[in-house]
Amino acid sequence: MKYHRNFYEIRSNEEIHKALMDELNKVGYYSLPFQNIEEIEKYAKTISQRHIYVIGIGGSSLGTKAIYSFLKTSSKFTKELYFLDSIDPIKINFFLSRADLNDAHFIVISKSGNTIEPISIFKYVSEKIAFNNKNLTIISGDGNELASYAHINSIKIFNIKKSIGGRFSVFSAVGLLPLCIIGVDIKKILLGCREVHTSFFEKKEWYELIIKKARFLVENKSRFNINVIFSYSYVLRDFNKWFVQLWAESLGKININGTRQGLTPVSLIGPDDQHSFLQLIIDGVRDKTVTFFKIENLMDLSKVPARKEFDIFSQNYINEKSFNELINLQADATYETILKQQDIPCDIITLQAIDERNIAILMYRFQLLVSAVGSFLQIDTYNQPGVEDGKKILKKKLEDG
């Protein structure tokens, strides 16, 4: 009798932990919390321009944008960060028009050095401003065209290690350099990452939280194959976008047995999407998990006033309530509504404050969660073969005219 199978067995938590321990010296993002950042900090102090433009797409910008969006409304940055992360000419020219380009510094990011989108934008901007080693910095891999351009023109270059994938690169120079230039305390960012890293690999609190969720998601992936994140704050909107790339590009793969794997991320912002997508969650097909995010201290004391002319309204119970309290009560109410259904898996994550430590802990936690889920699924979490064909077809179309 011959027997062939195309399914796989869910491995033990201990096996997954060992597998990730084995990745420590192979997968570059694990070492980033412990890197020496003196060169980044020293160089950042030399950048005097007020307007900092990041030219990069996908992982070269999403993580940086997530941290910047999270911090900027409650921080007093003296410099502004812009992202040229699309070849849509309307967007490019809109953002270029928002600043004095003579008071701008550009950071071009491409690990391969030949990514069409950033190189196209880089060439376009060069017609509007003469690049030199005072207004241009490059972040790239070794031995490619972009690195060669930097060396030929004496442009400062920061290297991206081959072992660090784009969507895992936010805690490298890709994210740390532009953030440091505008005044973010990148030491606190790395300390937050280190806190999660150490706890996970020493099998403490973060290990238990991450491995338990990873196991649930994989064991129930056939039933709950859509993972919704519901963020209750405007400052988390770009974190949501970063999460979508991290989750989709890492986990949509063919595993070692040739079976197709994948969990579908959906990004929502509360309370906006309470008035749209929530109906589908509550009464629709039970194929979703929901993770809520809320921020305990939004660092804003604005409240609903109690004014006599508004006594006609029946909602006087909102009077004198802060918007911070109001949005968090909405998050709690939505969470409890889903809990009452008793058949929709959900959890809630509360960030204590809007600061470097909290956003770093959140993002590094999800990087480790993705690594754990990928290991359970027995896939290569860090490649993206599904997007390469599109790049090749586009290149051929462009070459063929």
VODREN-136311 format. One record per residue (C-alpha): residue in one letter; z, y, x. Coordinates in pm, 1 decimal, decimal comma. Each point is the difference from the previous one (the first is absolute). Example, Ala and Ser with C-alpha at 12.3 -4.5 7.8 and 13.67 -1.06 7.14 Angstrom:
residues 2
["A" [780,0 -450,0 1230,0]]
["S" [-66,0 344,0 137,0]]
This chain:
residues 401
["M" [0,0 0,0 0,0]]
["K" [-87,9 345,8 122,9]]
["Y" [199,4 305,4 -99,6]]
["H" [-86,3 366,1 46,2]]
["R" [196,2 300,0 -122,6]]
["N" [-70,9 371,0 -7,3]]
["F" [348,6 119,3 -92,8]]
["Y" [287,7 77,9 231,8]]
["E" [375,4 -42,2 -12,1]]
["I" [231,3 299,9 -13,2]]
["R" [188,0 2,1 327,6]]
["S" [373,3 55,4 41,1]]
["N" [148,2 343,1 66,6]]
["E" [101,6 -122,4 343,1]]
["E" [-360,2 -93,9 81,8]]
["I" [-124,7 341,2 -111,1]]
["H" [262,9 177,5 207,7]]
["K" [-98,2 -207,6 303,0]]
["A" [-369,8 72,4 -61,9]]
["L" [66,4 373,9 -2,6]]
["M" [218,8 -32,4 309,0]]
["D" [-299,1 -167,2 167,4]]
["E" [-211,8 303,7 -95,0]]
["L" [229,8 246,4 177,5]]
["N" [-197,5 -10,6 325,1]]
["K" [-340,7 -22,1 -169,5]]
["V" [4,9 248,5 -287,9]]
["G" [36,9 352,0 132,1]]
["Y" [174,9 177,9 -285,8]]
["Y" [323,5 -195,4 52,5]]
["S" [68,3 175,6 331,3]]
["L" [-65,6 354,4 -124,0]]
["P" [361,3 75,4 -103,0]]
["F" [102,2 -44,9 364,4]]
["Q" [-279,6 195,3 171,6]]
["N" [48,6 285,6 243,7]]
["I" [-108,9 319,9 -177,3]]
["E" [56,4 247,3 284,9]]
["E" [-372,2 52,6 59,3]]
["I" [-63,9 67,5 -369,0]]
["E" [289,2 247,4 -25,6]]
["K" [-94,5 179,1 321,0]]
["Y" [-366,7 33,4 -96,9]]
["A" [82,4 108,9 -356,6]]
["K" [188,0 301,9 139,6]]
["T" [-319,7 121,4 169,3]]
["I" [-189,6 30,9 -330,1]]
["S" [31,8 360,7 -111,9]]
["Q" [-247,7 6,3 -289,1]]
["R" [142,6 24,4 -352,4]]
["H" [-261,6 -212,2 -177,6]]
["I" [-19,2 -367,2 99,6]]
["Y" [-297,9 -203,8 -122,6]]
["V" [4,5 -380,0 9,0]]
["I" [-351,1 -147,1 -0,1]]
["G" [38,2 -366,9 -86,8]]
["I" [-45,4 -241,8 -287,8]]
["G" [208,5 -278,3 -152,6]]
["G" [282,9 -108,6 225,1]]
["S" [-73,3 290,6 233,5]]
["S" [122,7 248,1 -260,1]]
["L" [167,4 -164,2 -300,5]]
["G" [335,0 -72,3 166,2]]
["T" [24,8 344,2 158,0]]
["K" [-88,9 160,9 -331,5]]
["A" [266,1 -210,6 -176,4]]
["I" [274,9 127,0 231,2]]
["Y" [-126,4 359,3 -3,5]]
["S" [-22,1 10,6 -381,1]]
["F" [349,1 -145,9 -23,9]]
["L" [157,1 257,3 231,7]]
["K" [-197,8 321,9 -38,8]]
["T" [138,6 132,1 -329,7]]
["S" [358,6 -1,8 128,8]]
["S" [-68,3 85,2 365,7]]
["K" [-72,8 336,5 159,0]]
["F" [-295,8 -93,5 215,4]]
["T" [-158,5 294,8 178,2]]
["K" [-327,3 -189,5 33,1]]
["E" [-218,8 -159,3 -262,3]]
["L" [-167,1 -339,2 8,5]]
["Y" [-345,2 -62,3 -151,9]]
["F" [-181,4 -331,7 -32,6]]
["L" [-376,5 -30,6 34,3]]
["D" [-6,7 -359,3 -121,1]]
["S" [-315,1 -10,6 -210,8]]
["I" [-368,6 66,5 55,9]]
["D" [-16,8 176,4 -335,6]]
["P" [-143,6 338,3 109,7]]
["I" [184,2 184,4 -277,0]]
["K" [334,4 -121,1 131,9]]
["I" [-91,7 61,0 364,2]]
["N" [-109,8 358,7 -55,6]]
["F" [285,0 77,7 -237,2]]
["F" [261,9 -95,1 258,8]]
["L" [-186,3 167,9 285,3]]
["S" [-7,3 321,8 -203,6]]
["R" [376,5 1,3 -46,4]]
["A" [85,8 96,9 356,2]]
["D" [-108,8 217,2 289,2]]
["L" [-178,7 -255,6 218,7]]
["N" [72,4 214,8 306,2]]
["D" [365,9 -78,2 -66,8]]
["A" [-60,6 -370,0 -60,2]]
["H" [48,9 -316,5 203,1]]
["F" [-197,1 -314,7 -81,3]]
["I" [115,1 -358,9 52,7]]
["V" [-283,5 -253,0 -19,4]]
["I" [117,6 -356,4 -64,7]]
["S" [-213,0 -313,4 21,4]]
["K" [124,3 -319,3 159,9]]
["S" [-352,6 -138,3 45,0]]
["G" [-134,1 338,5 106,3]]
["N" [-307,9 -41,5 -217,2]]
["T" [126,8 10,1 -358,0]]
["I" [-275,2 181,0 -189,6]]
["E" [216,7 221,8 -221,2]]
["P" [220,0 172,0 262,3]]
["I" [-282,9 24,8 253,6]]
["S" [-224,7 161,6 -262,9]]
["I" [269,5 254,0 -88,8]]
["F" [76,9 61,0 368,5]]
["K" [-365,3 80,7 69,2]]
["Y" [-20,2 225,5 -305,4]]
["V" [309,9 200,8 92,8]]
["S" [-135,7 43,5 354,0]]
["E" [-264,5 231,2 -149,2]]
["K" [272,9 226,0 -135,1]]
["I" [226,3 14,0 304,1]]
["A" [-48,5 -70,8 369,7]]
["F" [225,7 -289,4 90,7]]
["N" [193,1 0,9 326,9]]
["N" [321,1 -140,2 142,4]]
["K" [201,4 275,6 -170,3]]
["N" [-102,2 -72,6 -357,2]]
["L" [-85,7 -369,3 -1,1]]
["T" [195,3 -323,3 49,4]]
["I" [-136,0 -352,8 -32,4]]
["I" [180,3 -319,3 -99,3]]
["S" [-206,1 -312,5 59,8]]
["G" [-26,4 -339,7 164,1]]
["D" [-112,1 -69,6 355,5]]
["G" [-356,6 -0,7 128,8]]
["N" [-187,3 130,0 -303,4]]
["E" [-228,8 298,1 -62,9]]
["L" [276,2 227,6 -130,6]]
["A" [221,7 -80,1 299,1]]
["S" [-295,0 68,6 231,1]]
["Y" [-56,3 336,0 -170,3]]
["A" [365,2 86,8 62,0]]
["H" [-18,2 -90,5 369,0]]
["I" [-331,9 180,2 59,3]]
["N" [129,3 318,1 -164,6]]
["S" [356,7 -15,0 137,3]]
["I" [144,8 -36,3 -349,1]]
["K" [351,1 -141,8 -35,9]]
["I" [-14,0 -354,1 -137,0]]
["F" [273,4 -224,6 -138,4]]
["N" [-74,4 -370,3 1,8]]
["I" [26,4 -230,7 -302,0]]
["K" [86,3 -351,9 111,9]]
["K" [-243,3 -268,8 -107,0]]
["S" [286,8 -192,0 -161,3]]
["I" [82,1 282,3 -244,5]]
["G" [-213,2 -3,6 -314,2]]
["G" [-86,0 327,0 -172,3]]
["R" [213,4 -56,7 -309,3]]
["F" [295,4 -88,0 224,3]]
["S" [-50,1 295,8 235,5]]
["V" [198,3 279,2 -165,3]]
["F" [294,2 -37,1 240,6]]
["S" [-229,0 19,5 303,5]]
["A" [-152,3 320,7 140,3]]
["V" [-235,4 -13,0 -301,8]]
["G" [281,1 125,5 -220,8]]
["L" [265,8 118,9 240,9]]
["L" [-216,5 253,1 187,6]]
["P" [-117,5 214,1 -295,4]]
["L" [342,4 -25,4 -162,4]]
["C" [176,0 102,9 320,5]]
["I" [-235,1 296,4 46,1]]
["I" [96,8 146,3 -337,9]]
["G" [371,5 -50,5 58,5]]
["V" [95,2 -339,6 -142,4]]
["D" [287,5 -166,0 185,5]]
["I" [-180,4 -314,8 112,3]]
["K" [314,9 -134,2 168,6]]
["K" [157,4 -32,5 -344,8]]
["I" [-311,6 -174,4 -126,3]]
["L" [19,0 -263,1 271,3]]
["L" [375,0 -42,7 -48,3]]
["G" [-64,3 -78,8 -367,1]]
["C" [-263,7 -259,0 96,8]]
["R" [232,2 -146,6 261,3]]
["E" [276,9 -36,0 -257,3]]
["V" [-217,2 -220,2 -221,2]]
["H" [-159,0 -188,4 290,8]]
["T" [332,5 -97,2 157,9]]
["S" [157,6 -100,1 -330,0]]
["F" [-299,5 -215,1 -94,3]]
["F" [-40,7 -185,9 327,0]]
["E" [375,8 -49,3 37,0]]
["K" [-0,4 -146,8 -353,5]]
["K" [225,6 260,8 -152,0]]
["E" [-29,3 206,7 -321,3]]
["W" [-366,3 97,9 26,2]]
["Y" [-101,0 -356,8 80,0]]
["E" [154,9 -126,9 -321,6]]
["L" [-161,4 271,8 -212,8]]
["I" [-346,8 -31,3 151,5]]
["I" [-25,6 -377,4 26,1]]
["K" [131,4 -53,6 -353,9]]
["K" [-260,5 234,1 -148,2]]
["A" [-281,5 -142,8 213,4]]
["R" [84,3 -352,9 -112,8]]
["F" [10,7 100,0 -366,9]]
["L" [-336,7 176,3 18,7]]
["V" [-169,6 -297,6 165,0]]
["E" [158,1 -268,8 -214,9]]
["N" [-100,5 191,5 -313,5]]
["K" [-333,9 140,9 116,0]]
["S" [-205,8 -199,4 -249,4]]
["R" [193,0 144,7 -291,7]]
["F" [87,5 348,2 131,3]]
["N" [-296,1 91,5 217,5]]
["I" [17,1 376,9 -65,4]]
["N" [268,6 201,3 179,1]]
["V" [71,5 341,3 -149,3]]
["I" [190,5 269,4 185,4]]
["F" [140,9 274,7 -222,5]]
["S" [112,1 300,0 206,4]]
["Y" [207,5 264,0 -172,7]]
["S" [-78,1 301,1 214,5]]
["Y" [-303,1 204,6 93,0]]
["V" [98,4 -29,7 368,1]]
["L" [-70,7 -375,6 -7,7]]
["R" [-360,5 29,5 -124,1]]
["D" [-150,7 -52,4 346,4]]
["F" [246,3 -276,3 80,2]]
["N" [-151,4 -178,1 -301,2]]
["K" [-348,9 33,5 148,5]]
["W" [121,0 -129,3 335,6]]
["F" [162,7 -297,4 -174,3]]
["V" [-321,9 -87,0 -184,0]]
["Q" [-194,8 -25,8 326,0]]
["L" [275,9 -190,6 178,4]]
["W" [38,4 -250,5 -284,3]]
["A" [-365,7 -53,1 -92,1]]
["E" [-156,0 -7,6 347,1]]
["S" [273,3 -220,4 143,7]]
["L" [36,7 -258,9 -276,9]]
["G" [-348,2 -42,8 -146,0]]
["K" [-109,6 -284,7 227,6]]
["I" [-116,4 -359,8 22,0]]
["N" [283,9 -216,2 132,3]]
["I" [3,8 -289,1 245,9]]
["N" [-97,4 -244,8 -275,3]]
["G" [-299,3 205,8 -110,2]]
["T" [159,8 122,8 -322,4]]
["R" [-27,0 361,5 -108,9]]
["Q" [326,5 191,5 -1,5]]
["G" [88,6 347,4 -116,8]]
["L" [246,3 215,9 -186,3]]
["T" [-138,1 308,5 -173,3]]
["P" [186,1 329,3 53,7]]
["V" [18,1 264,1 -272,5]]
["S" [138,1 346,6 72,5]]
["L" [176,3 206,4 -268,6]]
["I" [189,2 329,2 -0,2]]
["G" [282,2 64,6 -245,0]]
["P" [50,6 143,6 -243,5]]
["D" [-377,0 76,0 -26,4]]
["D" [-104,0 -362,3 -38,9]]
["Q" [268,5 -74,6 -258,0]]
["H" [-252,0 158,6 -236,4]]
["S" [-285,6 -227,3 105,2]]
["F" [56,0 -320,4 195,1]]
["L" [350,8 -83,1 -127,2]]
["Q" [-137,1 -119,9 -334,6]]
["L" [-208,7 -260,7 182,5]]
["I" [303,1 -118,4 197,8]]
["I" [222,8 -35,2 -306,8]]
["D" [-238,5 -155,6 -251,8]]
["G" [-281,2 -126,3 220,0]]
["V" [-54,3 -328,5 183,9]]
["R" [297,0 -116,7 205,3]]
["D" [-180,1 1,5 334,5]]
["K" [182,7 286,9 175,2]]
["T" [306,5 65,0 209,2]]
["V" [134,2 356,1 4,8]]
["T" [186,4 175,5 280,3]]
["F" [154,3 337,9 -76,6]]
["F" [73,4 269,6 257,7]]
["K" [224,0 296,0 -62,7]]
["I" [168,4 258,1 222,4]]
["E" [369,3 67,9 -48,4]]
["N" [-7,7 350,1 146,9]]
["L" [-326,5 190,5 -44,3]]
["M" [156,9 300,9 175,9]]
["D" [-88,7 226,6 -292,3]]
["L" [262,1 143,4 -237,8]]
["S" [-242,4 120,4 -270,0]]
["K" [130,1 -71,4 -349,9]]
["V" [-94,9 35,0 -364,5]]
["P" [151,1 328,3 -123,5]]
["A" [209,0 34,6 -317,0]]
["R" [-145,4 309,7 -167,4]]
["K" [85,7 115,7 -351,1]]
["E" [-364,5 44,4 -105,6]]
["F" [-53,9 -373,1 58,6]]
["D" [279,9 -115,2 -231,5]]
["I" [-270,2 -83,5 -254,5]]
["F" [-99,2 -301,2 211,5]]
["S" [178,5 -326,8 -69,8]]
["Q" [6,3 -107,5 365,9]]
["N" [295,5 217,5 96,3]]
["Y" [151,8 -302,5 168,6]]
["I" [-226,7 77,8 295,7]]
["N" [151,7 344,8 47,6]]
["E" [160,0 58,6 339,7]]
["K" [-135,0 -331,5 126,0]]
["S" [-159,3 22,7 343,4]]
["F" [-356,9 -123,0 31,8]]
["N" [129,4 -232,3 273,3]]
["E" [232,3 -163,9 -251,2]]
["L" [-264,4 2,2 -272,4]]
["I" [-269,3 -178,6 200,9]]
["N" [244,7 -260,8 128,9]]
["L" [128,3 -67,2 -352,7]]
["Q" [-362,0 -48,3 -105,1]]
["A" [-45,4 -251,6 281,3]]
["D" [317,1 -182,3 -106,8]]
["A" [-104,3 0,0 -366,2]]
["T" [-344,1 -142,3 83,0]]
["Y" [154,5 -262,1 226,6]]
["E" [244,6 -102,7 -272,9]]
["T" [-285,2 -15,8 -253,1]]
["I" [-179,6 -249,1 222,4]]
["L" [319,5 -193,5 69,7]]
["K" [49,6 -45,7 -374,7]]
["Q" [-329,7 -186,7 -20,0]]
["Q" [162,6 -276,4 208,8]]
["D" [-334,2 -132,0 120,7]]
["I" [-127,7 277,8 227,9]]
["P" [128,6 -27,2 360,2]]
["C" [118,3 341,3 116,8]]
["D" [221,6 169,0 255,6]]
["I" [102,3 354,1 84,7]]
["I" [32,9 165,1 340,7]]
["T" [196,5 323,9 33,4]]
["L" [-54,7 225,0 299,6]]
["Q" [311,2 203,0 76,2]]
["A" [-176,3 317,8 111,1]]
["I" [-328,3 155,4 108,4]]
["D" [22,1 -39,5 375,8]]
["E" [-158,4 -179,3 294,6]]
["R" [238,1 -294,0 -5,4]]
["N" [-55,7 -88,4 -365,7]]
["I" [-379,8 6,5 8,3]]
["A" [-4,5 -197,3 326,9]]
["I" [230,1 -267,3 -141,4]]
["L" [-215,4 -27,5 -312,1]]
["M" [-331,7 -30,3 184,6]]
["Y" [119,9 -235,9 272,4]]
["R" [164,2 -214,3 -265,6]]
["F" [-334,6 -40,4 -174,9]]
["Q" [-180,4 -78,0 323,9]]
["L" [246,5 -284,6 58,8]]
["L" [-34,5 -113,4 -362,4]]
["V" [-378,7 -20,9 40,8]]
["S" [41,7 -199,2 322,0]]
["A" [237,2 -241,7 -173,2]]
["V" [-225,6 -43,5 -305,5]]
["G" [-299,7 -56,1 227,9]]
["S" [187,8 -265,9 193,3]]
["F" [99,6 -178,0 -320,9]]
["L" [-365,9 10,3 -112,5]]
["Q" [-114,1 -131,7 340,3]]
["I" [-258,3 272,2 49,9]]
["D" [-82,8 238,0 283,0]]
["T" [185,8 306,1 -129,6]]
["Y" [-139,6 233,9 264,6]]
["N" [-378,3 -32,5 -16,4]]
["Q" [-245,5 126,7 -263,6]]
["P" [-319,8 -205,3 18,7]]
["G" [-92,6 90,2 -357,6]]
["V" [-76,7 360,9 90,5]]
["E" [-211,3 -68,9 308,2]]
["D" [-318,7 -98,7 -185,5]]
["G" [-6,4 331,2 -181,9]]
["K" [20,1 185,1 330,9]]
["K" [-287,2 -205,5 141,1]]
["I" [-217,5 57,8 -307,8]]
["L" [67,9 375,0 9,0]]
["K" [-82,8 14,8 369,9]]
["K" [-330,4 -179,6 -58,3]]
["K" [-89,7 229,7 -290,1]]
["L" [68,1 304,7 216,2]]
["E" [-195,1 -141,1 295,3]]
["D" [-291,7 -89,1 -225,6]]
["G" [-5,9 354,0 -135,8]]
